[in-house]
Amino acid sequence: MPKPHVPKLAVWKFASCDGCQLSLLDCEDELLAIAGQIEIANFPEASSAIVKGPYDLSLVEGSITTPHDEERIHKIRKMSKYVITIGACATAGGIQALRNFKDVNEFISLVYARPHYISTLSKSTAIADHIEVDFELRGCPINKSQLLELISAFLHNRKPNIPNYSVCAECKRRGTICIMVSKGVTCMGPVTHAGCNALCPSYNRGCYSCFGPKETPNAASLSRWLLEQGVEKEELVRIFRGFNANAEPFRKESEYYEK
């Protein structure tokens, strides 16, 4: 009797802090249950052992910042049945995409003693800007419960149940009074993807948009409302340029007020 097929999972790293890989390790007991249903074939943060491809599911962390990255991500796509990007770096270019708004050559000469050794692209870009991606899981870092749901959905050949509403909905669900309306705190919650359970607003701090833009965010409406509350244009540029500065809705909004 032939042995049942055990799906091969590979985790790949590009320009990033490894925080999303650590979220996978943070699954602890749940990871042990999953490990019985999949073969972890490549996982740099967990083991130096590598099982050759092809792979059934590839989780990709980090953004594309070098010519070598550009070549490697295409090779990963060719040997993977499904590719899922995890985290703000992989889905939007990450905090390193702040350089996209400046000339990167100006920074290289200031930071490195021997800049002629540096080989980098002018921009930090999301994985989906280079290859076809089957699903994007947002967050800086990602929510481990959403990651487990994603892997479970893959194993059972179904659509992942990842919410597409905003952080505002999470505030309502946990009974947090809107700090933007009641206290005048600048908050990105209305345009930010759910995933953190509205952690910052629950501590009377505005949302920093770690989970990036929600589906169809109305960034222009939020900007107009904040301007009416006395927020300066320079501040608007800053709040849209965080961990997801190169996500298209946020990038366009920051560039509009930078003119």
Accessible surface in RSA format (square Angstrom, percent):
REM  Atomic radii and reference values for relative SASA: ProtOr
REM  Chains: A
REM  Algorithm: Lee & Richards
REM  Probe-radius: 1.40
REM  Slices: 20
REM RES _ NUM      All-atoms   Total-Side   Main-Chain    Non-polar    All polar
REM                ABS   REL    ABS   REL    ABS   REL    ABS   REL    ABS   REL
RES MET A   1   231.03 119.6 151.13 100.0  79.91 190.3 121.52 103.3 109.52 145.1
RES PRO A   2   121.84  88.8 102.00  93.0  19.84  72.1 113.63  93.8   8.21  51.1
RES LYS A   3   193.71  94.5 168.35 103.3  25.36  60.4 112.36 101.1  81.35  86.7
RES PRO A   4   115.88  84.5  97.75  89.1  18.13  65.9 109.36  90.3   6.51  40.5
RES HIS A   5   136.47  74.6 104.97  73.0  31.50  80.6  89.26  92.0  47.21  54.9
RES VAL A   6    72.09  47.4  63.14  57.2   8.95  21.6  63.78  55.4   8.30  22.5
RES PRO A   7    25.90  18.9  25.90  23.6   0.00   0.0  25.90  21.4   0.00   0.0
RES LYS A   8    47.19  23.0  46.84  28.7   0.34   0.8  25.84  23.3  21.35  22.7
RES LEU A   9     2.05   1.1   1.94   1.4   0.11   0.3   2.05   1.4   0.00   0.0
RES ALA A  10     0.00   0.0   0.00   0.0   0.00   0.0   0.00   0.0   0.00   0.0
RES VAL A  11     0.11   0.1   0.11   0.1   0.00   0.0   0.11   0.1   0.00   0.0
RES TRP A  12    28.34  11.4  27.92  13.5   0.42   1.0  28.34  15.1   0.00   0.0
RES LYS A  13    67.44  32.9  61.00  37.4   6.44  15.3  55.63  50.1  11.81  12.6
RES PHE A  14     7.78   3.9   0.00   0.0   7.78  20.3   6.38   3.9   1.40   4.0
RES ALA A  15    31.46  28.9  17.71  27.3  13.74  31.3  29.45  41.5   2.01   5.3
RES SER A  16    32.38  27.4   2.75   3.7  29.62  68.2  10.02  21.3  22.36  31.3
RES CYS A  17   110.98  83.9  80.29  89.6  30.68  72.1  49.19 124.6  61.79  66.6
RES ASP A  18    24.55  17.2  24.52  24.4   0.04   0.1   7.56  17.8  16.99  16.9
RES GLY A  19    17.89  22.1   0.00   N/A  17.89  22.1  14.52  39.8   3.37   7.5
RES CYS A  20    11.44   8.7  10.69  11.9   0.75   1.8   0.00   0.0  11.44  12.3
RES GLN A  21     0.19   0.1   0.02   0.0   0.17   0.4   0.17   0.4   0.02   0.0
RES LEU A  22    89.41  49.8  86.63  62.0   2.78   7.0  86.86  61.0   2.54   6.8
RES SER A  23    13.06  11.0   8.46  11.3   4.60  10.6   5.44  11.6   7.62  10.7
RES LEU A  24     0.34   0.2   0.34   0.2   0.00   0.0   0.34   0.2   0.00   0.0
RES LEU A  25    59.95  33.4  49.94  35.7  10.02  25.2  50.24  35.3   9.71  26.1
RES ASP A  26    73.46  51.5  68.05  67.7   5.40  12.8  17.87  42.1  55.58  55.4
RES CYS A  27     0.08   0.1   0.00   0.0   0.08   0.2   0.00   0.0   0.08   0.1
RES GLU A  28   113.48  65.2 101.64  76.9  11.85  28.2  37.80  73.1  75.69  61.8
RES ASP A  29   112.44  78.8 105.47 105.0   6.97  16.5  31.89  75.1  80.55  80.3
RES GLU A  30    74.52  42.8  69.14  52.3   5.38  12.8  36.73  71.0  37.78  30.8
RES LEU A  31    25.32  14.1  25.32  18.1   0.00   0.0  25.32  17.8   0.00   0.0
RES LEU A  32   134.35  74.8 121.67  87.0  12.68  31.9 122.07  85.7  12.28  33.0
RES ALA A  33    67.84  62.4  48.82  75.3  19.02  43.3  61.45  86.5   6.40  16.9
RES ILE A  34    17.25   9.8  17.21  12.8   0.04   0.1  17.24  12.4   0.01   0.0
RES ALA A  35    43.45  40.0  29.16  45.0  14.29  32.5  29.54  41.6  13.91  36.9
RES GLY A  36    70.70  87.2   0.00   N/A  70.70  87.2  37.04 101.6  33.66  75.4
RES GLN A  37    92.92  52.0  81.39  59.5  11.53  27.4  34.99  74.5  57.92  43.9
RES ILE A  38     8.77   5.0   1.77   1.3   7.00  16.9   1.77   1.3   7.00  19.0
RES GLU A  39    65.22  37.4  60.69  45.9   4.53  10.8  28.38  54.9  36.84  30.1
RES ILE A  40    62.05  35.3  36.61  27.3  25.44  61.3  36.61  26.4  25.44  69.0
RES ALA A  41     0.62   0.6   0.00   0.0   0.62   1.4   0.20   0.3   0.42   1.1
RES ASN A  42     9.50   6.5   8.52   8.2   0.97   2.3   0.97   2.3   8.53   8.2
RES PHE A  43     3.57   1.8   2.39   1.5   1.18   3.1   2.39   1.4   1.18   3.4
RES PRO A  44    70.08  51.1  40.47  36.9  29.60 107.6  47.36  39.1  22.71 141.2
RES GLU A  45    62.83  36.1  38.31  29.0  24.52  58.4   6.41  12.4  56.42  46.1
RES ALA A  46    55.29  50.8  18.88  29.1  36.40  82.8  24.23  34.1  31.05  82.3
RES SER A  47    55.63  47.0  42.61  56.9  13.02  30.0  39.52  84.2  16.11  22.6
RES SER A  48   115.12  97.3  82.23 109.7  32.88  75.8  56.09 119.4  59.03  82.7
RES ALA A  49    70.90  65.2  55.10  85.0  15.80  35.9  65.50  92.2   5.40  14.3
RES ILE A  50   118.70  67.5  87.03  64.8  31.68  76.3  87.07  62.7  31.63  85.8
RES VAL A  51    54.90  36.1  51.23  46.4   3.66   8.8  54.90  47.7   0.00   0.0
RES LYS A  52   175.90  85.8 169.37 103.9   6.53  15.6 115.02 103.5  60.88  64.9
RES GLY A  53    28.83  35.6   0.00   N/A  28.83  35.6   3.84  10.5  24.99  56.0
RES PRO A  54   104.50  76.2  98.01  89.3   6.49  23.6  98.58  81.4   5.92  36.8
RES TYR A  55     9.73   4.5   5.63   3.2   4.10  10.7   1.72   1.3   8.01   9.9
RES ASP A  56    24.63  17.3  23.82  23.7   0.81   1.9   2.54   6.0  22.09  22.0
RES LEU A  57     1.46   0.8   1.46   1.0   0.00   0.0   1.46   1.0   0.00   0.0
RES SER A  58     0.00   0.0   0.00   0.0   0.00   0.0   0.00   0.0   0.00   0.0
RES LEU A  59     0.08   0.0   0.08   0.1   0.00   0.0   0.08   0.1   0.00   0.0
RES VAL A  60     0.00   0.0   0.00   0.0   0.00   0.0   0.00   0.0   0.00   0.0
RES GLU A  61     2.95   1.7   2.95   2.2   0.00   0.0   2.48   4.8   0.47   0.4
RES GLY A  62     0.01   0.0   0.00   N/A   0.01   0.0   0.00   0.0   0.01   0.0
RES SER A  63     0.00   0.0   0.00   0.0   0.00   0.0   0.00   0.0   0.00   0.0
RES ILE A  64     0.00   0.0   0.00   0.0   0.00   0.0   0.00   0.0   0.00   0.0
RES THR A  65    14.07  10.0  14.07  14.3   0.00   0.0   6.22   8.4   7.85  11.9
RES THR A  66    36.41  25.9  36.41  36.9   0.00   0.0  34.07  45.8   2.34   3.5
RES PRO A  67    56.08  40.9  54.31  49.5   1.77   6.4  54.33  44.9   1.75  10.9
RES HIS A  68   118.67  64.9 113.68  79.0   4.99  12.8  77.92  80.3  40.75  47.4
RES ASP A  69    14.08   9.9  14.08  14.0   0.00   0.0   0.00   0.0  14.08  14.0
RES GLU A  70    62.26  35.7  62.08  47.0   0.18   0.4  12.48  24.1  49.78  40.6
RES GLU A  71   109.41  62.8 100.94  76.4   8.47  20.2  38.85  75.2  70.56  57.6
RES ARG A  72    67.42  28.3  66.24  33.8   1.17   2.8  33.52  45.8  33.90  20.5
RES ILE A  73     0.00   0.0   0.00   0.0   0.00   0.0   0.00   0.0   0.00   0.0
RES HIS A  74    83.72  45.8  83.07  57.7   0.65   1.7  49.39  50.9  34.32  39.9
RES LYS A  75   129.75  63.3 126.21  77.4   3.54   8.4  76.77  69.1  52.98  56.4
RES ILE A  76     1.21   0.7   1.21   0.9   0.00   0.0   1.21   0.9   0.00   0.0
RES ARG A  77    49.44  20.8  45.54  23.2   3.91   9.3  26.41  36.1  23.03  14.0
RES LYS A  78   181.21  88.4 143.00  87.7  38.21  91.0  93.75  84.4  87.46  93.2
RES MET A  79    65.24  33.8  60.71  40.2   4.53  10.8  41.51  35.3  23.73  31.4
RES SER A  80     9.72   8.2   0.00   0.0   9.72  22.4   1.89   4.0   7.83  11.0
RES LYS A  81   135.49  66.1 112.13  68.8  23.36  55.6  68.26  61.4  67.23  71.6
RES TYR A  82    77.73  36.3  77.73  44.2   0.00   0.0  49.33  37.1  28.40  35.0
RES VAL A  83     0.00   0.0   0.00   0.0   0.00   0.0   0.00   0.0   0.00   0.0
RES ILE A  84     9.62   5.5   9.62   7.2   0.00   0.0   9.62   6.9   0.00   0.0
RES THR A  85     0.00   0.0   0.00   0.0   0.00   0.0   0.00   0.0   0.00   0.0
RES ILE A  86     0.59   0.3   0.24   0.2   0.36   0.9   0.24   0.2   0.36   1.0
RES GLY A  87     0.89   1.1   0.00   N/A   0.89   1.1   0.89   2.4   0.00   0.0
RES ALA A  88     3.00   2.8   0.94   1.5   2.06   4.7   1.03   1.4   1.97   5.2
RES CYS A  89    22.53  17.0  21.73  24.2   0.80   1.9   2.14   5.4  20.39  22.0
RES ALA A  90     0.00   0.0   0.00   0.0   0.00   0.0   0.00   0.0   0.00   0.0
RES THR A  91    10.82   7.7   0.00   0.0  10.82  25.8   0.00   0.0  10.82  16.3
RES ALA A  92     2.64   2.4   0.00   0.0   2.64   6.0   2.63   3.7   0.01   0.0
RES GLY A  93     0.00   0.0   0.00   N/A   0.00   0.0   0.00   0.0   0.00   0.0
RES GLY A  94     1.03   1.3   0.00   N/A   1.03   1.3   1.03   2.8   0.00   0.0
RES ILE A  95    84.75  48.2  80.43  59.9   4.33  10.4  80.43  57.9   4.33  11.7
RES GLN A  96    45.56  25.5  34.01  24.9  11.55  27.5  38.39  81.7   7.17   5.4
RES ALA A  97     0.00   0.0   0.00   0.0   0.00   0.0   0.00   0.0   0.00   0.0
RES LEU A  98    71.03  39.6  64.16  45.9   6.86  17.2  64.48  45.3   6.55  17.6
RES ARG A  99    46.87  19.7  41.45  21.1   5.42  12.9  20.86  28.5  26.01  15.8
RES ASN A 100    21.04  14.5   3.89   3.8  17.15  41.3   4.04   9.7  17.00  16.4
RES PHE A 101    39.60  19.8  11.00   6.8  28.60  74.4  19.07  11.6  20.52  58.7
RES LYS A 102   128.56  62.7 109.24  67.0  19.32  46.0  66.25  59.6  62.30  66.4
RES ASP A 103    74.10  51.9  60.63  60.4  13.46  31.8  28.37  66.8  45.72  45.6
RES VAL A 104    12.64   8.3  11.04  10.0   1.61   3.9  11.04   9.6   1.61   4.4
RES ASN A 105    97.76  67.4  91.28  88.2   6.49  15.6  24.97  60.1  72.80  70.4
RES GLU A 106   105.19  60.4  97.63  73.9   7.55  18.0  37.13  71.8  68.05  55.6
RES PHE A 107    82.45  41.2  82.26  50.9   0.19   0.5  82.45  50.0   0.00   0.0
RES ILE A 108    22.76  13.0  21.98  16.4   0.78   1.9  22.76  16.4   0.00   0.0
RES SER A 109    74.39  62.9  52.80  70.5  21.60  49.7  38.45  81.9  35.94  50.4
RES LEU A 110   148.72  82.8 114.74  82.1  33.98  85.4 116.99  82.2  31.73  85.4
RES VAL A 111   103.76  68.3  73.57  66.6  30.19  72.7  78.03  67.8  25.73  69.8
RES TYR A 112   105.64  49.3  97.86  55.7   7.78  20.2  57.02  42.9  48.61  59.9
RES ALA A 113   106.61  98.0  62.48  96.4  44.13 100.4  75.04 105.7  31.57  83.6
RES ARG A 114   158.67  66.6 152.21  77.6   6.46  15.4  32.41  44.3 126.26  76.5
RES PRO A 115    47.49  34.6  41.08  37.4   6.41  23.3  41.33  34.1   6.16  38.3
RES HIS A 116   143.06  78.2 103.89  72.2  39.18 100.2  91.86  94.7  51.20  59.6
RES TYR A 117   157.29  73.4 128.08  72.9  29.21  76.0  94.11  70.7  63.18  77.9
RES ILE A 118    61.86  35.2  39.69  29.6  22.17  53.4  41.18  29.7  20.69  56.1
RES SER A 119    74.78  63.2  58.20  77.7  16.58  38.2  45.50  96.9  29.28  41.0
RES THR A 120    40.09  28.5  13.51  13.7  26.58  63.3  11.41  15.3  28.68  43.4
RES LEU A 121    41.37  23.0  38.06  27.2   3.31   8.3  41.37  29.1   0.00   0.0
RES SER A 122    75.32  63.6  66.03  88.1   9.29  21.4  40.74  86.7  34.59  48.5
RES LYS A 123   111.69  54.5 109.90  67.4   1.78   4.2  52.30  47.1  59.39  63.3
RES SER A 124     0.00   0.0   0.00   0.0   0.00   0.0   0.00   0.0   0.00   0.0
RES THR A 125    25.41  18.1  25.41  25.8   0.00   0.0  24.52  32.9   0.89   1.3
RES ALA A 126     7.80   7.2   7.80  12.0   0.00   0.0   7.80  11.0   0.00   0.0
RES ILE A 127     0.00   0.0   0.00   0.0   0.00   0.0   0.00   0.0   0.00   0.0
RES ALA A 128    48.28  44.4  26.80  41.4  21.48  48.9  26.82  37.8  21.45  56.8
RES ASP A 129    93.83  65.7  56.62  56.4  37.21  88.0  20.95  49.3  72.88  72.7
RES HIS A 130    43.84  24.0  22.26  15.5  21.58  55.2  21.10  21.7  22.74  26.5
RES ILE A 131    15.48   8.8   2.11   1.6  13.37  32.2  12.85   9.3   2.63   7.1
RES GLU A 132   136.23  78.2 120.16  90.9  16.07  38.3  47.36  91.6  88.87  72.6
RES VAL A 133    29.43  19.4   3.54   3.2  25.88  62.4   3.54   3.1  25.88  70.2
RES ASP A 134    65.90  46.2  33.68  33.5  32.22  76.2  15.71  37.0  50.19  50.1
RES PHE A 135    57.01  28.5  50.71  31.4   6.31  16.4  57.01  34.6   0.00   0.0
RES GLU A 136    60.31  34.6  44.11  33.4  16.20  38.6  15.69  30.3  44.62  36.4
RES LEU A 137     1.05   0.6   0.85   0.6   0.20   0.5   1.05   0.7   0.00   0.0
RES ARG A 138    48.32  20.3  45.29  23.1   3.04   7.2   2.88   3.9  45.45  27.5
RES GLY A 139     0.07   0.1   0.00   N/A   0.07   0.1   0.00   0.0   0.07   0.2
RES CYS A 140    47.77  36.1  33.48  37.3  14.29  33.6   1.27   3.2  46.50  50.1
RES PRO A 141    72.94  53.2  67.87  61.9   5.07  18.4  69.61  57.5   3.32  20.7
RES ILE A 142     7.17   4.1   0.00   0.0   7.17  17.3   0.00   0.0   7.17  19.5
RES ASN A 143    43.17  29.8  35.92  34.7   7.25  17.5   8.54  20.6  34.63  33.5
RES LYS A 144    71.76  35.0  67.85  41.6   3.91   9.3  41.53  37.4  30.23  32.2
RES SER A 145    72.11  60.9  65.04  86.8   7.07  16.3  33.75  71.9  38.37  53.7
RES GLN A 146    17.44   9.8  15.65  11.4   1.78   4.2  11.82  25.2   5.62   4.3
RES LEU A 147     0.00   0.0   0.00   0.0   0.00   0.0   0.00   0.0   0.00   0.0
RES LEU A 148    29.08  16.2  27.33  19.6   1.75   4.4  27.67  19.4   1.41   3.8
RES GLU A 149    39.65  22.8  34.44  26.1   5.20  12.4  20.17  39.0  19.48  15.9
RES LEU A 150     2.00   1.1   0.80   0.6   1.19   3.0   0.80   0.6   1.19   3.2
RES ILE A 151     1.09   0.6   1.03   0.8   0.06   0.1   1.09   0.8   0.00   0.0
RES SER A 152    35.84  30.3  34.23  45.7   1.61   3.7  21.12  45.0  14.72  20.6
RES ALA A 153     0.42   0.4   0.42   0.6   0.00   0.0   0.42   0.6   0.00   0.0
RES PHE A 154    39.96  20.0  21.61  13.4  18.35  47.7  30.48  18.5   9.48  27.1
RES LEU A 155    41.56  23.1   9.97   7.1  31.59  79.4  12.25   8.6  29.31  78.9
RES HIS A 156   115.46  63.1  91.77  63.8  23.69  60.6  70.03  72.2  45.43  52.9
RES ASN A 157   134.87  93.0 109.51 105.8  25.35  61.1  32.10  77.3 102.77  99.3
RES ARG A 158   107.86  45.3  86.86  44.3  21.00  50.0  62.63  85.6  45.24  27.4
RES LYS A 159   179.52  87.6 157.61  96.7  21.91  52.2 105.84  95.3  73.68  78.5
RES PRO A 160    27.73  20.2  19.66  17.9   8.07  29.3  19.66  16.2   8.07  50.2
RES ASN A 161   119.96  82.7 105.93 102.4  14.02  33.8  23.02  55.4  96.94  93.7
RES ILE A 162    28.43  16.2   7.64   5.7  20.79  50.1   7.64   5.5  20.79  56.4
RES PRO A 163    39.25  28.6  28.78  26.2  10.47  38.1  38.96  32.2   0.29   1.8
RES ASN A 164    76.88  53.0  72.27  69.8   4.61  11.1   8.55  20.6  68.34  66.1
RES TYR A 165    70.70  33.0  64.74  36.8   5.96  15.5  58.20  43.7  12.50  15.4
RES SER A 166    13.16  11.1  11.46  15.3   1.70   3.9   0.69   1.5  12.47  17.5
RES VAL A 167     1.75   1.1   1.75   1.6   0.00   0.0   1.75   1.5   0.00   0.0
RES CYS A 168    49.10  37.1  46.00  51.3   3.10   7.3  24.35  61.7  24.75  26.7
RES ALA A 169    30.92  28.4  24.58  37.9   6.35  14.4  29.79  42.0   1.13   3.0
RES GLU A 170    17.58  10.1  17.05  12.9   0.53   1.3   5.23  10.1  12.35  10.1
RES CYS A 171    15.11  11.4  15.11  16.9   0.00   0.0   6.97  17.7   8.14   8.8
RES LYS A 172   162.14  79.1 141.40  86.8  20.74  49.4  91.37  82.2  70.77  75.4
RES ARG A 173   181.30  76.1 141.62  72.2  39.67  94.5  56.31  77.0 124.99  75.7
RES ARG A 174   103.19  43.3  66.17  33.7  37.02  88.1  25.48  34.8  77.71  47.1
RES GLY A 175    61.66  76.0   0.00   N/A  61.66  76.0  35.07  96.2  26.59  59.6
RES THR A 176    28.75  20.4  13.92  14.1  14.83  35.4  15.59  20.9  13.16  19.9
RES ILE A 177   135.47  77.1 123.46  92.0  12.01  28.9 129.54  93.3   5.92  16.1
RES CYS A 178    52.86  40.0  43.97  49.0   8.89  20.9  26.71  67.7  26.15  28.2
RES ILE A 179     6.24   3.5   5.13   3.8   1.10   2.7   5.13   3.7   1.10   3.0
RES MET A 180    20.21  10.5  18.63  12.3   1.58   3.8  18.63  15.8   1.58   2.1
RES VAL A 181   114.15  75.1  88.60  80.2  25.55  61.6  90.22  78.4  23.93  64.9
RES SER A 182    65.64  55.5  26.66  35.6  38.98  89.8  34.18  72.8  31.46  44.1
RES LYS A 183   126.06  61.5  90.81  55.7  35.25  83.9  75.67  68.1  50.39  53.7
RES GLY A 184    60.07  74.1   0.00   N/A  60.07  74.1  28.60  78.5  31.47  70.5
RES VAL A 185    43.97  28.9  38.72  35.1   5.24  12.6  43.89  38.1   0.08   0.2
RES THR A 186    43.55  31.0  30.24  30.7  13.31  31.7  16.91  22.7  26.64  40.3
RES CYS A 187     9.99   7.6   9.66  10.8   0.33   0.8   0.36   0.9   9.63  10.4
RES MET A 188     4.16   2.2   4.16   2.8   0.00   0.0   4.16   3.5   0.00   0.0
RES GLY A 189     1.43   1.8   0.00   N/A   1.43   1.8   1.43   3.9   0.00   0.0
RES PRO A 190    41.79  30.5  32.78  29.9   9.00  32.7  34.31  28.3   7.48  46.5
RES VAL A 191     2.43   1.6   2.43   2.2   0.00   0.0   2.43   2.1   0.00   0.0
RES THR A 192     1.61   1.1   1.61   1.6   0.00   0.0   1.61   2.2   0.00   0.0
RES HIS A 193    20.22  11.1  20.22  14.1   0.00   0.0   6.63   6.8  13.59  15.8
RES ALA A 194     0.00   0.0   0.00   0.0   0.00   0.0   0.00   0.0   0.00   0.0
RES GLY A 195     3.95   4.9   0.00   N/A   3.95   4.9   2.58   7.1   1.37   3.1
RES CYS A 196    44.69  33.8  27.32  30.5  17.37  40.8  23.11  58.5  21.58  23.3
RES ASN A 197    82.28  56.7  81.20  78.5   1.08   2.6  26.51  63.8  55.77  53.9
RES ALA A 198     0.00   0.0   0.00   0.0   0.00   0.0   0.00   0.0   0.00   0.0
RES LEU A 199    97.76  54.4  97.76  69.9   0.00   0.0  97.76  68.7   0.00   0.0
RES CYS A 200    31.06  23.5  28.69  32.0   2.37   5.6   3.30   8.4  27.76  29.9
RES PRO A 201     4.33   3.2   3.56   3.2   0.77   2.8   3.56   2.9   0.77   4.8
RES SER A 202    37.05  31.3   8.11  10.8  28.94  66.7   9.57  20.4  27.48  38.5
RES TYR A 203   153.91  71.9 137.25  78.1  16.66  43.4  94.42  71.0  59.49  73.3
RES ASN A 204    85.02  58.6  71.34  68.9  13.68  32.9  15.14  36.4  69.88  67.5
RES ARG A 205   129.11  54.2 125.89  64.2   3.21   7.6  39.91  54.5  89.20  54.1
RES GLY A 206    10.26  12.6   0.00   N/A  10.26  12.6   3.56   9.8   6.69  15.0
RES CYS A 207    12.65   9.6   6.30   7.0   6.35  14.9   1.70   4.3  10.96  11.8
RES TYR A 208   110.66  51.7  99.49  56.6  11.17  29.1  76.58  57.5  34.08  42.0
RES SER A 209     4.89   4.1   4.02   5.4   0.86   2.0   4.02   8.6   0.86   1.2
RES CYS A 210    36.41  27.5  34.19  38.1   2.22   5.2   6.48  16.4  29.93  32.3
RES PHE A 211    12.99   6.5  12.73   7.9   0.26   0.7  12.75   7.7   0.24   0.7
RES GLY A 212     0.00   0.0   0.00   N/A   0.00   0.0   0.00   0.0   0.00   0.0
RES PRO A 213     6.14   4.5   3.81   3.5   2.33   8.5   3.81   3.1   2.33  14.5
RES LYS A 214    48.01  23.4  43.61  26.8   4.40  10.5  15.41  13.9  32.61  34.7
RES GLU A 215   103.53  59.4  94.96  71.8   8.57  20.4  39.47  76.3  64.06  52.3
RES THR A 216   125.77  89.4  99.37 100.7  26.39  62.9  89.13 119.7  36.64  55.4
RES PRO A 217    27.63  20.1   9.70   8.8  17.93  65.2   9.73   8.0  17.90 111.3
RES ASN A 218    92.31  63.7  83.50  80.7   8.81  21.2  32.86  79.1  59.44  57.5
RES ALA A 219     6.78   6.2   4.87   7.5   1.90   4.3   4.87   6.9   1.90   5.0
RES ALA A 220    44.38  40.8  41.69  64.3   2.68   6.1  41.97  59.1   2.41   6.4
RES SER A 221    43.89  37.1  41.95  56.0   1.94   4.5   5.26  11.2  38.63  54.1
RES LEU A 222    10.58   5.9   5.41   3.9   5.17  13.0   9.82   6.9   0.76   2.0
RES SER A 223     0.00   0.0   0.00   0.0   0.00   0.0   0.00   0.0   0.00   0.0
RES ARG A 224   134.90  56.6 133.09  67.8   1.81   4.3  58.83  80.4  76.07  46.1
RES TRP A 225    88.55  35.5  86.61  41.9   1.94   4.6  62.61  33.4  25.94  42.1
RES LEU A 226     2.80   1.6   2.80   2.0   0.00   0.0   2.80   2.0   0.00   0.0
RES LEU A 227    57.92  32.3  42.36  30.3  15.56  39.1  42.70  30.0  15.21  40.9
RES GLU A 228   136.45  78.3  97.49  73.8  38.96  92.8  45.68  88.4  90.77  74.1
RES GLN A 229   100.30  56.1  64.66  47.3  35.65  84.9  20.73  44.1  79.57  60.3
RES GLY A 230    56.24  69.4   0.00   N/A  56.24  69.4  36.61 100.5  19.63  44.0
RES VAL A 231    24.17  15.9  14.75  13.4   9.42  22.7  20.07  17.4   4.10  11.1
RES GLU A 232   118.22  67.9 114.40  86.5   3.82   9.1  43.95  85.0  74.27  60.6
RES LYS A 233   116.19  56.7 114.77  70.4   1.42   3.4  57.52  51.8  58.67  62.5
RES GLU A 234   131.98  75.8 121.66  92.0  10.32  24.6  71.92 139.1  60.06  49.0
RES GLU A 235    55.86  32.1  52.99  40.1   2.87   6.8  23.05  44.6  32.80  26.8
RES LEU A 236     0.30   0.2   0.00   0.0   0.30   0.7   0.30   0.2   0.00   0.0
RES VAL A 237    20.27  13.3  20.27  18.3   0.00   0.0  20.27  17.6   0.00   0.0
RES ARG A 238   142.29  59.7 133.75  68.2   8.54  20.3  71.21  97.3  71.08  43.1
RES ILE A 239    21.41  12.2   9.67   7.2  11.75  28.3  14.77  10.6   6.64  18.0
RES PHE A 240     1.25   0.6   0.37   0.2   0.89   2.3   0.86   0.5   0.39   1.1
RES ARG A 241    33.90  14.2  22.32  11.4  11.58  27.6  11.59  15.8  22.31  13.5
RES GLY A 242    22.20  27.4   0.00   N/A  22.20  27.4  20.09  55.1   2.10   4.7
RES PHE A 243    70.20  35.1  69.44  43.0   0.75   2.0  69.44  42.1   0.75   2.2
RES ASN A 244     2.46   1.7   0.84   0.8   1.61   3.9   0.71   1.7   1.74   1.7
RES ALA A 245     0.00   0.0   0.00   0.0   0.00   0.0   0.00   0.0   0.00   0.0
RES ASN A 246    26.26  18.1  17.35  16.8   8.90  21.4   0.00   0.0  26.26  25.4
RES ALA A 247     9.04   8.3   2.99   4.6   6.04  13.8   9.04  12.7   0.00   0.0
RES GLU A 248    92.55  53.1  86.30  65.3   6.25  14.9  25.77  49.8  66.78  54.5
RES PRO A 249    45.39  33.1  34.87  31.8  10.52  38.3  43.16  35.6   2.23  13.9
RES PHE A 250     3.17   1.6   3.16   2.0   0.01   0.0   3.16   1.9   0.01   0.0
RES ARG A 251    67.06  28.2  67.06  34.2   0.00   0.0  13.11  17.9  53.95  32.7
RES LYS A 252   113.89  55.6 107.27  65.8   6.62  15.8  66.53  59.9  47.36  50.4
RES GLU A 253    17.39  10.0  17.06  12.9   0.33   0.8   0.20   0.4  17.19  14.0
RES SER A 254     0.38   0.3   0.00   0.0   0.38   0.9   0.38   0.8   0.00   0.0
RES GLU A 255    62.79  36.0  60.44  45.7   2.35   5.6  22.65  43.8  40.14  32.8
RES TYR A 256   133.99  62.6 125.44  71.4   8.55  22.3  77.89  58.5  56.10  69.2
RES TYR A 257    28.95  13.5  17.09   9.7  11.86  30.9   9.22   6.9  19.74  24.3
RES GLU A 258    89.60  51.4  63.31  47.9  26.29  62.6  33.06  63.9  56.55  46.2
RES LYS A 259   199.95  97.5 129.44  79.4  70.51 167.9 120.96 108.9  78.99  84.1
END  Absolute sums over single chains surface
CHAIN  1 A    13978.9      11249.2       2729.8       7750.0       6228.9
END  Absolute sums over all chains
TOTAL         13978.9      11249.2       2729.8       7750.0       6228.9
